[in-house]
């Protein structure tokens, strides 16, 4: 049995574009939902949606922050 993953739908263009790009579907009804066939597909949707909205990226288009920054601070701690 295949279980689908559903999240709250949005009418923003960037969300609908990301949904179409990853192959998700819109489930109409009283409370519309975005429907995905796998968790990987949902994660890809969220990543693309955030990228299109500019969340988590600086002005140059690169992702914010250094993933190793916490390790560096701990090593240099007195």
C-alpha positions as CSV (number, residue, x, y, z in Angstrom):
1,X,0.0,0.0,0.0
2,X,1.4,3.4,-1.0
3,X,0.8,6.2,1.4
4,X,0.8,9.8,0.1
5,X,2.2,12.8,1.9
6,X,-0.1,15.8,2.1
7,X,0.6,19.4,3.2
8,X,-1.4,22.6,3.3
9,X,-1.8,24.1,-0.1
10,X,-0.7,27.6,-1.1
11,X,-1.8,29.7,-4.0
12,X,1.5,31.5,-4.4
13,X,3.1,31.2,-7.9
14,X,6.4,30.0,-6.5
15,X,4.8,27.2,-4.5
16,X,2.6,26.1,-7.5
17,X,5.7,26.2,-9.8
18,X,7.8,24.1,-7.4
19,X,4.9,21.6,-7.0
20,X,4.6,21.2,-10.8
21,X,8.4,20.9,-11.1
22,X,8.7,18.0,-8.6
23,X,5.6,16.2,-9.9
24,X,3.2,16.8,-7.0
25,X,-0.5,17.2,-7.3
26,X,-3.2,19.5,-5.8
27,X,-6.0,17.8,-3.9
28,X,-9.0,20.0,-4.2
29,X,-11.7,20.2,-1.5
30,X,-12.8,22.3,1.4
31,X,-9.2,22.5,2.6
32,X,-6.9,22.1,-0.5
33,X,-3.7,20.1,0.0
34,X,-0.5,19.5,-2.0
35,X,0.0,15.7,-2.4
36,X,3.4,13.9,-2.9
37,X,4.1,10.3,-3.6
38,X,7.2,10.2,-1.3
39,X,9.0,12.0,1.4
40,X,11.9,12.7,-1.0
41,X,9.6,14.4,-3.4
42,X,8.2,16.6,-0.6
43,X,11.7,17.6,0.6
44,X,12.6,18.5,-3.0
45,X,9.5,20.7,-3.2
46,X,10.3,22.5,0.0
47,X,13.9,23.1,-1.1
48,X,12.9,24.4,-4.5
49,X,10.1,26.5,-3.0
50,X,12.5,28.2,-0.5
51,X,15.0,28.8,-3.2
52,X,12.4,30.5,-5.5
53,X,11.2,32.7,-2.6
54,X,14.8,33.6,-1.6
55,X,14.6,32.2,1.9
56,X,17.9,31.0,3.2
57,X,20.0,32.7,0.5
58,X,22.0,35.9,0.7
59,X,22.1,38.7,-1.9
60,X,24.6,36.8,-4.1
61,X,22.4,33.8,-4.5
62,X,24.6,31.6,-2.2
63,X,23.1,29.8,0.8
64,X,23.4,31.7,4.1
65,X,25.9,30.5,6.7
66,X,28.8,28.2,6.8
67,X,27.9,24.6,7.7
68,X,31.3,24.3,9.5
69,X,31.1,27.6,11.4
70,X,30.0,26.0,14.6
71,X,32.9,23.6,14.5
72,X,35.3,26.5,14.0
73,X,33.9,28.4,16.9
74,X,34.3,25.4,19.2
75,X,37.9,24.8,18.2
76,X,38.8,28.4,18.9
77,X,37.1,28.6,22.2
78,X,39.4,29.5,25.1
